[in-house]
Amino acid sequence: MTHVLVTGGAGYIGSVCARALCRSGYRVRILDDLSTGHAWAAQRTGAELRVGSMTDPEAVANALRGVEAVLHFAGHSQVGESVRRPDFYRAQNVGGAEVLAEAMSALDIDKIVFSSSAAVYGEPETVPIPETARTHPINPYGQTKLDAEERLTSAGLRVAALRYFNAAGAASDLQLGEAHDPETHLIPRLLAQAAAGLPFTVFGSDYPTPDGTCVRDYIHVEDLATAHVAALEALLNGWTGEAINLGSGGGHSVLQVLEAVRAVAGDSPITLQPRRAGDPPSLVADTTRARRVLGWTPTHSLSDMVGDAWRWHQSGPPL
């Protein structure tokens, strides 16, 4: 039984992926400081939980002992917070990657699946966005993800840098889902507004898109989990790793997301506001490499994502 370490495995995406690994026959250990993750989420994965910080070399080295590969989710991911606290984000996201790379090298562990982000691209020159696109982050969060990719690769590790677009949804059995405080992701925020009977606000209706609103690429968290398992198995089978986009490859507009929310949560009025500065018209992944290298394609629709998120919201996570 292959033993793997999942850093940040008590968080939203990390916990769903840790559980998928356990169900795929891996022996899983989680390392999480529980600053944004939850002990109850880790307990629902079937993995062993160790509480510790990624910036603590001793905690990281101890968690790595006996494992053959790493899935690295630990880090902070709020763009707005990264603008307010850039030094903190660099210390946590890049510093944590450096500690991890050093400890892995010392223990001769060279296989790592890294939770990266489409934020490394910034405002793209072409859409859909290929992995070969220029990386030019426009916020500290995106820069720390890019820098962490580079730190792990320069350490001589075999790195599968999975660049997510917009994760959404919840586990279909409602055992795991988003439980952020504050919540910054669009779909759970819209669902909370719908539940409270509040109007939806759309920023910008005159973009060069089919319905005039911004288009973004959404991917179900369970599809993300299958991609991580596929990337791990590829590394274990000799793949050297590279950057891979994870998205639907299609994209949905703000109005399409609103209609999906209305379908499960009921009608709510919409108010239109001017565009916000820095919102690109369209951000959609080119997923050709994921299909070719990992044999992976997402299987969930936008209605699946919104429906699972709504049921999770209704069930009330044990905060």
C-alpha positions, 0 to 999 in steps of 0.5 A: 500500500503506497503511503502518501502525505497530503498537506492541507488535507483538512481544507476544502479541496484537500479533504475531498482529495485525501478521501479519494486517495483513501478510497483508491487504496492509498494510505494517507497522512494529513498535515494541517495547522487547522488555521483554515481547515477543519479537524472534522473534515480530516476525520471524514477522509479516513486519513491520519491527521497530524496537526502542524505548520508547513513552516515548521521544519521538524513537523514537516520532516516528521510527517514525511517519514515513511511516505513515498509521495506528497500532495501539497494543498497547504497554503492561503488562497484569498486574493484580497487578503494577499493584497493586504498581507503580501509578506504573510502570503510569501512566508506561508505559501513560498516559505512552506514550499521551501521547507517541504522541498528541503525535507523531501530532498533530505528523505529522498522523496521526489514525487509531488502533486502541487495545488497551483492556480490559474492565477499564475497567468494573470490577464491572459493574451489568449483564451482558452489559456494553454499551459504555455501561456505567459505567466504574469500574476497580477496579485500576491497570491498568484505570484506566491503560487508561481514562486512555489512551483518554481521552488519545488521544481528547482529542488529537483523534484518531479512536480505535477503543478495542477493549475486550478480554475474555479473549484465548486460543488461539494461531495455528493454524499454531503460529507465534505464541502466548502466551509470558509469564513469568510466565504469568497467564492462566487457560487456559495456566496450566491447560494447564501444570498438566495437563502437569505432572500437578497438580490444578486449584483452583477458587475458589468453587462457589456463585456465582449461575451455572448450575454455581456457578463464575465465568463469563468471556468468552473470545475467540480471538486470531485473532478479535481480529486480524480485529477489528483489521483491520476497525477499521483499515479502518473508520477508513481509510474515514472512521469517526470511532471509538468504544469497542467490546467484543470478546468472544464475547458468551456466556461460559464457566464455570470448570468448562467451561474445565476440561473443555475442558482435560481434553479435550486434556490428560488428566484431572486432579483438582479441588480446591474452595476458597472464593471469592476477594475481588473475583471477580464472578460473571459478566463477559460482553461485549455485542458488538452494536456490534462486529457493527453497526459492524465487521461482525465476529463471532468464529468460534472456539469454546472448544475451538478456543482450548484446542486451539490453546493446547495445541498451542502449549504442546506445540510449545514457543515459542522462549524 
